Amino acid sequence: MQALAVVLFPVLLMLFALAMERFEARLNRAGVREQEVQEFLDAASSAEVATLAAEGFPNALARFRTRRRRGGDVMEEDVALLDDRARRAS
């Protein structure tokens, strides 16, 4: 019985390590870089911060990138979104 454990343990450990490596690779692809987070925190509008609180970082980052591509100003729809959320909170 001990001989079987001696043979199986390294094999199982190696399979576990390979599975964890695949899982880590998926997380790295789906994750956000530290530089993107820092840029968002430095230059996000209040609407993008509200999106961060309500919907999470991926949606807020997408809104931030869209605003950057359009010229960098706060969009009218962002102001409307903030007004709508303020009315709901009241």
VEXDREN-505952 format. One record per atom (N, C-alpha, C): residue in three letters; x, y, z. Coordinates in steps of 0.2 Angstrom, whole numbers, plus 5000, padded with zeros to 4 digits. Atoms other than C-alpha are relative to their C-alpha. Last residue first. Layout:
residues N
ALAXYZ ...
END
This chain:
residues 90
SER500449954995 SER483552994986 SER499349965002 ALA499750004993 ALA484652854979 ALA499650045005 ARG500250064998 ARG483552834963 ARG500349995008 ARG500750014998 ARG483653014960 ARG499849945003 ALA500149964994 ALA485553014962 ALA499350005001 ARG499850044994 ARG485652864950 ARG499950055006 ASP500550065000 ASP484652954936 ASP500249975007 ASP500649984998 ASP485753114938 ASP499449955002 LEU499949984993 LEU487353014937 LEU499350035003 LEU499950064996 LEU486752924921 LEU500150025008 ALA500750024999 ALA486153094914 ALA500049945004 VAL500349954995 VAL487953164917 VAL499249985001 ASP499750014994 ASP488753014909 ASP499650045005 GLU500350064997 GLU487553024894 GLU500249985007 GLU500649984998 GLU488153204891 GLU499649945003 MET500550015004 MET489953134890 MET499350025003 VAL500550044997 VAL491353194901 VAL499450004995 ASP500549964996 ASP492653254889 ASP499549965003 GLY499849994993 GLY494153144884 GLY499550045004 GLY499749935000 GLY494053154865 GLY500150025007 ARG500449945003 ARG492953014859 ARG500350075002 ARG499950015007 ARG494352874862 ARG499650064997 ARG499449985002 ARG494552924880 ARG500150014992 ARG499949924999 ARG492752924884 ARG500650024997 THR500449975005 THR492652744876 THR500050085001 ARG499650005006 ARG494152694887 ARG499650034994 PHE499449954999 PHE493352754903 PHE500350004993 ARG500349935000 ARG491652664899 ARG500650054999 ALA500349995007 ALA492552504895 ALA499850074999 LEU499449995004 LEU493552524912 LEU499850014992 ALA499749934999 ALA491952554921 ALA500650014996 ASN500549955003 ASN491152394914 ASN500350075000 PRO499950005007 PRO492752294918 PRO499550044996 PHE499549975004 PHE492852364935 PHE500049994993 GLY499450034999 GLY491152324943 GLY500550034995 GLU500050065005 GLU489352364939 GLU500749965000 ALA500650045002 ALA488752484952 ALA500149944996 ALA500450024994 ALA490252544961 ALA499449964998 LEU499650044996 LEU491352554945 LEU499649975006 THR500050065004 THR489952634935 THR500449945004 ALA500650034999 ALA489852764948 ALA499949944997 VAL499950024994 VAL491752794946 VAL499349975003 GLU499650065000 GLU491452804928 GLU500149975007 ALA500550055003 ALA490052934930 ALA500449935000 SER500550024995 SER491153034942 SER499649954997 SER500549954999 SER492553044928 SER499549975006 ALA500750025001 ALA494052934929 ALA499550065002 ALA500449965004 ALA495753014927 ALA499349984999 ASP499849935001 ASP496952954940 ASP499550054996 LEU500149964994 LEU495952804946 LEU500350074999 PHE500749994999 PHE495852744928 PHE499950045006 GLU500349955005 GLU497652764924 GLU499350025002 GLN499749934998 GLN498152674940 GLN499850064996 VAL500449984994 VAL496952534936 VAL500350065002 GLU500749985002 GLU497652524918 GLU499650025006 GLN500049935004 GLN499452524924 GLN499350024998 GLU500049954995 GLU499052374936 GLU500050074997 ARG499349994998 ARG498552264922 ARG499950065005 VAL499849935003 VAL496752204921 VAL500750015003 GLY499949954996 GLY496352014922 GLY500250074997 ALA500649974998 ALA495551894910 ALA500150065004 ARG500349975006 ARG497151844902 ARG499450045001 ASN499649955003 ASN498051824918 ASN499850034994 LEU500149954996 LEU496651724926 LEU500450064997 ARG500749975002 ARG496651604911 ARG499950075004 ALA499949975007 ALA498551574913 ALA499350044998 GLU499749944999 GLU498251544932 GLU500150044993 PHE500449954996 PHE497051414929 PHE500350075000 ARG500549995005 ARG498151324916 ARG499550055003 GLU499749965005 GLU499551334929 GLU499550024994 MET500049934998 MET498451264942 MET500350054996 ALA500749975000 ALA497951114932 ALA500150075002 LEU500249985007 LEU499851084928 LEU499350035000 ALA499649945002 ALA500251094947 ALA499850024992 PHE500349944997 PHE498850974951 PHE500450064998 LEU500649995003 LEU499450844938 LEU499650065003 MET499949975006 MET501150854945 MET499450024996 LEU499849934998 LEU500550824963 LEU500250044993 LEU500549964998 LEU499550674957 LEU500250085001 VAL500450005006 VAL501050594948 VAL499450055002 PRO499749955005 PRO502150634963 PRO499650014994 PHE499949934998 PHE500950554975 PHE500350054995 LEU500649955002 LEU500450404965 LEU500150075002 VAL500050005007 VAL502150304966 VAL499550064997 VAL499349975002 VAL502550334984 VAL499950014993 ALA500049934998 ALA500650304988 ALA500750034998 LEU500549975004 LEU500750134979 LEU499950085001 ALA499650005006 ALA502350084988 ALA499550034995 GLN499649945000 GLN501450125004 GLN500450014994 MET500449945000 MET500050005000 MET500450065000 
END
